[in-house]
């Protein structure tokens, strides 16, 4: 009798926990009335998936908060991803997905900036640590040649958009050519243009496009060519468009403070890596090696060269347009207050002074009105003109691009070649060892 009462009490407790708790616990339908009663109460593992996107004006930290990831988890995820994700390329629409277990603990996080790569961070149950992986779709690169003549009453931008090119690709072409062509004054109907694209494909869908070459010629505009140069070093600031003789094709007087651009922490609200508190980050943290040279982004007057316990060794430079650039956590300062510096002059070295977790450069920028702004919104260049080894590498890449252009022009004369362009073996000399051209 006592056993029977205890069995009923046990069943009641199980049912009560199923009604009041957040866990799904159930009693088997196969319950016997005798003392041999069988009760099954396994824990049903459930997961909750929350999805979100980066919104206008947000950094990754704010986007993580929007999908209910707490401060500690957000800081941990950013630390896990900072060596893999280029935060400088964070944009509106980047996708986030967080998976929580039945105890509301984060067990998996994925982040995608495009349609073919997903960064995944998963909790390893055995070690209790986070594991990183990169999920990539099967893709291939394919060249595409676009050429034509400017239509009467139209613009190059209108013509390219009418061909179905993405607006971002069209803007890239226009911005490169604007460095050499005054479209408003000199563009005329009949002007010739030619563009070589390298398109990354997945299931016949274009998921990424690079502008390898563009040319424009006209009676008033003259003849101009631009080539895409890819530097050997990942995230190099030298990767950009240049003329065949190495002149940079970016309308900007600013130069990068470091030779590489790898953003460890972006501009905006974030969890401070030392204090663990939410704070406004008025600049960007750039990854750098201790002792790496730091350059002035433009000519100007040094208005600050000092040390404090938070920013460490810091330098401020007022530029001719009234804007000011700031460089924090330096290992060494090479300029004094009142000194005039040239564009790209070495002003110090990367360090870990002040309140930091490791060596990096905090780079800040104020506009001419004294308002903090995201430095990455300023267009910058690595150098006005390539020299030495980089110039030689550019000229080698220019030669290969010209080979592909010639190859595609020949293929245009044959309808068979056009129909089977992606299946035909092209000139190997034009394709070997060129990472952004299609490999056979």
LOLOVEX-756341 format. One record per atom (N, C-alpha, C): x, y, z; residue in one letter. Coordinates in steps of 0.05 Angstrom, whole numbers, plus 5000, padded with zeros to 4 digits. Example, Ala and Ser with C-alpha at 12.3 -4.5 7.8 and 13.67 -1.06 7.14 Angstrom:
2
526448865156A524649105156A526449345156A525749555142S527349795143S525850015157S
end
This chain:
440
501749765000X500050005000X501750255000X503850255017X505650475019X507150514992X507850294980X509250304955X507450434934X504850354934X502950464914X502650764918X502550864943X502251154948X504751304938X507051174943X509551304935X509751324905X508651114891X508651114862X506951334851X504551374863X502751584854X504051864859X505351884883X506752144889X508852204868X510451994861X512552024842X511552114814X509251984806X507952064781X506952354782X505852434805X504752704808X507052904805X509352844818X511653024817X512653054789X512652834774X513652844746X511753014729X509152974733X507153124718X507353424725X507653484751X507853754760X510253894748X512553754747X514953874736X514553924706X513053754693X512553794664X510754034659X508954094679X507154324675X508454584683X510154584703X511154834714X513954894704X515554704698X518254754690X518454804660X520854884652X521354944623X522254694609X522854474623X523654234610X521254064602X521553914580X519353744571X519853464583X518353394603X518553134616X515952994613X515952734607X513352594603X513452324617X510952224622X510651954634X509751764612X510951534612X510151344591X507251274593X505951234570X503151154569X502950864579X505050714579X505050434587X505550414617X503550514634X503950514663X502150284674X503450124692X501949904704X501049994732X498749884740X497649964766X498949824790X500549624784X501749474806X504349614816X505549484835X508049594846X510349564825X509849424803X511849394783X511649614762X510449834769X509950054750X512550144738X512450194711X514850284696X514350584689X516150754698X515951034692X518351124675X517851234652X519951334635X519851644635X522051764641X522152064642X524752164630X525252104605X527652204593X527552504588X529852624588X530052914582X529952944551X528153104542X527953154513X529653394506X531753354491X533553574483X532253744462X531953994469X530754184450X532754404445X532654524421X534354754415X532654984404X533655214409X532255454400X534155604381X533255664357X534955814338X533856094334X535656284337X534856564334X536556684311X535256814292X536656934269X536457234269X538457364258X538457654256X540157754233X540158014229X541858134208X542958394220X545258464209X546558724216X544858944204X544159134221X542559364212X544259614208X543159804195X544560054190X545660184216X548160254216X549360384239X550160204261X549959934257X550659744278X553459634273X554659554295X557059384295X556159104301X558058914301X557358634307X556258604335X557358764354X556458734382X553458804384X552559024371X549659094373X547958884359X548958774337X547358564323X547158314340X549258244355X549158014373X547058064395X547058304406X545058364427X542258334417X541758394391X539058374380X537958094379X539757894380X538857614380X539257494408X539257664428X539257584456X541757444465X544057514453X546557404463X547657604484X548257504508X548957684530X551757794526X552457984543X554958134540X557457954540X557557764558X559857594560X560057414536X557857304527X557857134503X558557294478X557557534476X558157704453X561157764451X562357834474X565157894474X566857644467X565957414477X567357164471X567257094441X564857134429X564557074401X566257254383X566257514390X567957704375X570857624377X571757544400X574557454403X575157204387X573157024385X573556784370X573656844340X572257044330X572057094302X573957304291X575257454309X576657694300X579057624282X580157384284X582457314267X581457194241X578857134238X577857004215X576057184198X574657374211X572757544197X573957824194X573557934170X574458204164X572258394173X572458494198X570458664209X570358934194X572459004179X572459244163X570359224141X569558984133X567658944112X564858884122X564458924148X561758894160X559759074146X557458964138X555559134123X552659064131X550859234123X548059194128X547158934114X545758764128X544758514116X546358274122X548758304134X550358074142X548657904161X548757634158X546857464172X548157324197X546557314218X547457184243X545356974250X546356754262X544556544272X545756424297X544156424319X545056314345X543256084353X544555874362X543055634371X543455604401X541255584416X541355554445X540255274453X541255164475X540254904484X537754954502X536754734514X534354754531X534754914556X537354964563X537955124587X538555414579X537955484554X538455754543X541455824542X543055614539X545955654536X546655654507X548355844499X549155854471X551055614464X550355464443X552055234436X553155254408X552055444392X553055464364X552355744354X554155854338X553756114326X554856114298X553356224279X554356244252X553956534242X555856614225X555956884214X556656874185X555057004168X555456994139X555357274128X557457354113X557657614099X557057584070X556657344060X555957294032X554557034030X553956944005X552356704000X553956453998X556656464000X558256233995X560056154018X560256324039X561956264062X560356314088X560556124106X559356164133X561356104154X561856294172X563656254195X562056124217X562955904228X561455754249X563255724274X562055784297X563355744323X561555554339X562655324347X561055124361X562355054387X560655004408X561654924434X562354624433X564854564440X565754284441X565054164468X563253964469X562253854494X564453714509X566453614496X568553464509X570553654523X571353864509X573354044520X572154294534X569654354527X568454594538X569354844525X570954814503X571955044488X570455084462X570855314450X569555374424X571355294401X570155154382X571555074357X570555244334X572455324317X571755494294X571955324268X570155364250X570255234224X569055424203X569955384178X568955544155X567555364136X564955404132X563355254113X563255394086X564355274066X564455394039X562855224019X561355364002X560055223980X562055163958X561454963941X563054903918X562655123897X564755273891X564555493872X566855473852X566555623830X568655643810X568655923799X570956003788X571156273777X570956263747X569556463735X569256473706X569556763697X571156803676X571457083666X569057163649X568557423649X566457543633X567257803621X567157833595X567958073582X565458243575X565558503581X563458683574X564658913558X563658973535X564659203519X562359323503X562759573496X560759713481X561460003476X559460143466X559860433460X557660583475X558460813485X556660983501X554261073483X551861033493X549461103478X548961403480X547761513459X547061803459X544961853481X545462063497X543562143518X543761963542X545761783543X545961593566X548661643580X549161493601X551661503616X552761223618X555261203624X556460933627X555060783650X554360923671X552960793693X550260683684X548760843669X546160743659X546560503641X548560513623X548960293604X549560033619X551360053639X552159813653X549959693670X548359873683X546059773698X544059643680X543659753656X541759633637X542659353628X545259303630X546259033623X545858833645X544858923668X544258743690X546458713711X548558893709X550658873729X549758973756X550758853777X550158953804X551059243808X549459393823X550159673826X552859703840X553559523858X556259543872X558459513852X558159333832X560159293811X560359543793X558059643786X558059883769X559360123783X558760153809X560060373824X563060343826X563960093828X566860043829X568160123803X566960053781X568060123754X568060433751X565860563758X565760853755X567760993773X568060903798X569861033816X572761013807X573460783795X576160743785X576660933761X574760943742X575161113718X574961413724X573561483745X573361763752X576061893759X577961723767X580561833773X581961933748X581061843724X582361923699X580462063680X577862013682X575962113662X574062303675X573762543664X571762733672X569262683655X567462513665X565162433650X563362663644X563062843663X561163073660X562063253637X564663293634X565663473614X566463343587X567463093589X568762983565X567462733554X565462613567X564162373556X562462443532X562662283511X561162323486X559962063477X557762083463X556461853450X558561723432X558761463433X560661323416X563161243430X563661363454X566061293469X566060993474X568360873474X568560573477X569460503506X568260293516X569060193542X569259883541X570959783558X571359493559X571959423589X570659203598X570859123626X571258823627X573258733642X573658443647X572958383676X570958213680X570058133706X570957843711X571557783737X571857503745X569557443764X567757263755X565357203771X565556933784X565056933810X565056683826X562256563824X562056313816X559456183811X558955953830X556355933836X555355693851X552655623839X552455383828X550055293814X549055493794X551055593778X550455783756X549556053766X549756103792X549056363803X551656513811X551856763804X554156923811X553957013840X555956943856X555957003885X558057203892X559957263874X562057463879X563157553853X563857813851X564857923826X567258093832X569458063816X571758233818X572158373791X572758633792X573358783768X576358773763X577158603743X579958563738X581158783720X579558883702X580559073682X578259243672X578959493667X576959673654X578459873637X577359943614X578560143597X576360323586X577160573580X575260763569X576860943549X575660983526X577061153506X574961323490X575761573485X573961743470X575561983459X574462123440X575762353428X576562563449X574662623467X575162823488X576462703513X575562463520X576462343545X579262233543X580262163519X582862033516X582561733522X584861593524X584761303528X586061233556X584561073571X585461013598X584960713604X586760593620X586460313628X586960293658X585560103671X585860053699X585959753704X587859663721X588159373727X587959323757X586759093763X586559013791X589158873800X590358973821X592758853832X592158713858X592858453860X592358303885X595058253898X595458373922X597958343936X598258063948X600657973952X601157703963X600157673991X600257884007X599457864035X596457904038X595257724053X592357744058X591658004073X589458124065X588558374077X590358604072X592158584052X594058804046X592559044036X593359284045X592159534036X593059604008X595059453997X595959513970X594259373949X592459193957X590659073938X588559283929X588759363903X587059583893X587359593862X586259793850X586559843821X588760043816X590259993795X592460163787X592660193757X593960393747X594660413719X596860213713X597460153688X599659963682X602360043694X602760303699X605360383710X605260413740X603060323753X602960303782X601660543796X600460723782X599160953795X596460863807X596060923833X593660843847X591260993835X588960843833X586560963822X584360983843X584961143863X582961203884X583161503890X580861633888X580761923894X580961973924X583261983935X583662033963X586362133969X586562313989X589162403998X590162264022X588462084033X589161944058X590461674052X592361604069X593761344066X593361184091X593460924089X593060744111X595260774132X594560754158X596660774179X598360524181X597360294171X598960044172X598959924144X600759734139X600959614113X598859404108X597559314130X595359124128X592859244142X590559154133X588059254145X586459014155X586958944181X585458734193X584158844219X581558894218X580159024240X579458824261X580458874285X579958694308X577358784322X576859044323X574459144335X573559394320X570959404313X569959614295X569059854311X568260054297X567260304308X564360254319X563760374342X561060354352X560860224380X558460174389X558060054415X559159774416X560459704438X561659434441X561959374471X562659124477X563559054503X566559104506X567359264525X570259324528X571659064536X573858994522X575158734527X576558724554X577058954567X578358954593X576358984615X574559184613X572559234635X570159054633X569558944609X567158784606X564658944605X564859204604X562459374604X561859484576X559359544571X558559654545X559459934543X560859994521X561960264518X562160334489X562160594483X562360694455X565360674447X565860554425X568660524415X568960724392X570260954398X570561174379X573061134362X573060924347X575360864329X575260574321X577360474309X577560194302X580260084312X580259834321X582659704330X583759544306X586259604298X587459474276X589659274286X589459034276X591458834284X594258914274X596158884292X598958944284X600858804302X603258774292X605458644308X606858854324X607658784348X609158974365X611659064350X611959324349X614259434334X613759504305X611359424295X610759484267X610359794264X611359894242X611360184238X608460294234X607960524246X605360664243X605860924227X604160974207X604561194189X602361404193X603061654189X601061874188X599361834163X596761854166X594961814143X594962044124X595862274133X596062514116X597962714129X598762914113X600563114124X599063284144X600463394164X599163554184X601063624207X599863754227X601363844251X600763664275X602763584289X602363414313X601363594335X598863534345X597663694366X597763534393X598463284392X598563114416X600662904413X602362874433X604262654434X604962614464X603462424476X603562404505X602862114513X602562074539X601861814550X599661854571X597661664571X595861644594X595261354599X594161294623X593861014631X591860864615X590060994600X588060854584X588960824555X589761034542X590561024514X593460954510X595060954532X597860904530X599261124515X601361054500X602661254483X600761334460X600161584458X598261674437X599161924423X598361944397X599062164380X596562264366X596262534364X594162654348X595362844328X594262834303X595262994281X592963154269X593163424268X591163594255X591963634226X590063574208X590663584180X589663844167X590363894143X589964154130X586964214127X585264014125X582364054121X580964094148X582464094170X581264124197X580663864211X580863644197X580363384210X582863294227X582363104245X584563014262X584562714264X586962594262X587262304264X588662244291X587962014303X589061934329X590161654328X592261614342X593661354342X594361284371X593161064382X593460994410X594960734414X595860694439X597160444448X599860394435X601160604426X603760574412X605860474431X607660324420X610060224435X612060454437X612260604415X614160824414X613061064399X613561304408X612661554394X615161684382X614961754356X617261854342X617062154335X614862284342X614462564336X613562714361X614162974362X613463144385X611263344377X609963454397X607963654393X609163894378X607663994358X608564224342X610064144317X610863894314X612263814290X610363784267X611263844242X609763794218X610663524206X608663364198X609363094188X608263074159X609662914144X608862864116X606862634115X605362614094X603662384090X605262124089X604461924105X605761664106X608461674121X609061884135X611461894151X611061714175X613161574183X613061404207X612961574232X610861534248X610461694272X610861534298X611061274295X611361104319X611160804311X610860634331X610560344326X608260234342X607160014332X604959874346X605959764373X604159794393X604859694419X602459594435X602859574461X600659484478X600659644504X601159914501X601160084524X598360174531X597960244557X595260324566X593660084574X590960114574X589159904582X588359734558X589859524553X589459354530X589859054538X589058874519X589458594523X591758484506X592758654487X594958564470X595658784450X597858744435X598758954417X596758994394X596159244388X594559324366X594659624363X593559734342X593360024338X590460104339X589760284358X587160414358X587360654341X585760664319X585860894300X583261044301X583361294309X580961454311X581061694292X578661814287X578562034267X576262224275X576962484275X574962694278X574762864253X572262934245X571963094221X572663384228X572363564208X573263844212X571563994233X569263874240X567664004261X568163884289X570163704290X570863584316X569163354324X567663234306X565863014313X567262744306X567062554325X568262294320X566762154297X568162014280X567061874258X568461604254X567161424239X568461164233X570661214213X573261164220X575461204202X575161044176X573760814177X573560654153X571660764133X570160974141X568461114121X570061314104X572561354112X574361524096X575761344075X575761424050X577161274030X580161324032X581661104034X584561124038X586060944018X588561014014X590260853996X592760774010X594060564000X596560474012X598860644002X598760723977X600960873965X599861013939X600861253932X600061373907X601061223883X603361083886X604560933864X606160703874X605760463861X607260223868X610160253858X611960143874X614860133866X615959863872X618459813863X619959583870X618559323863X618559133883X617458863879X614558873872X613059053886X610159063881X609559163853X611159343843X610759443815X611259213795X613359063801X614058833783X611758623784X610658573808X608458383810X605958483795X605458743797X603158863783X603558823753X605858873742X606358843714X606058563705X606758373722X606358083716X603358023714X601858133733X598958083733X597558223709X598558463702X597558603679X597858433654X600258313651X600758143628X598757913626X598157783649X596357563649X593457653643X592657883653X590057983648X589758043618X591858163606X591758223577X591457963561X592757743571X592457493557X589657383558X588257413581X585457333583X583657503565X584157763565X582557943548X582857863519X585357813510X585857733482X584457463476X584657283495X583357013492X580357043488X579057203505X576157243504X575357383478X576957573469X576357713444X576357523420X578357343420X578457143398X576056963399X575256883423X573056693426X570456823417X570157083418X567757223409X567057173380X569157113365X568757083336X567456813329X567356633348X566256363343X563756323361X561456273348X559056223364X559355963381X560855773371X561355523386X562955583411X565055753408X566655823432X565055973452X563356153443X561756313461X559856123477X558655933463X556655753475X558055563495X560655513491X562055313508X564455443522X564155703528X566455843539X567455723565X565655633583X566455533608X567555253607X567455123584X568454843581X571054823567X571955043554X574255033536X576755103551X578854953546X581455013558X582555273547X583155463564X584255713554X587355713555X588455943547X591355963546X592455923574X593955713579X595055663606X596755893616X598256023598X600056233607X598456473619X595956493611X594356723622X592956653648X593056403656X591456323679X593156213702X595456113697X597055983718X597756173741X597456073765X598356223789X597056493792X594556513784X593156773786X590656713802X590656783828X588656673846X585756763840X585456993828X582657083823X581757033795X583256883779X582356793753X581456503755X579756413737X578756133738X581055933733X581055723749X582955513746X581755273732X583155163713X582054933698X582654673713X
end
